[in-house]
Amino acid sequence: MTKAGNIDEYISSFPGETQEILHKLRKIIRENAPEATETIGYGMPTFKLKRNLVHFAAYKSHIGFYPTPSGIEKFQEELQSYKSSKGAVQFPINEPLPFDLIARIVRFRVEEENQR
């Protein structure tokens, strides 16, 4: 991971093809969580809505998406074809990201945070 001061710097530190993926991912998150604020947390792009909403990060072979354990648990069946852990999922960088699924996860997390 890169040490960036903001999300633009973070994205610009990657090769062009990866930047395109990250820009689209950021756009999807912004569209589905318009009230969230952007920052860098744990060295990666972070969106906050009261608390941490979701994070993402780029790696050599995958895009990491971190929607907290509840986001993974809620969409467990749809995420079963991806490598995942308690609070993270890895989307292979050489395959199209499931942006519709990501949007639904973000909306779920927004609803969850707004209910707290």
Secondary structure, DSSP 8 states (H G I E B T S, - for coil): ----SSHHHHHHTS-HHHHHHHHHHHHHHHHH-TT-EEEEETTEEEEESSSEEEEEEE-SSEEEEE-HHHHHHHTTTTTTTSEE-SS-EEEETTS---HHHHHHHHHHHHHHHHT-
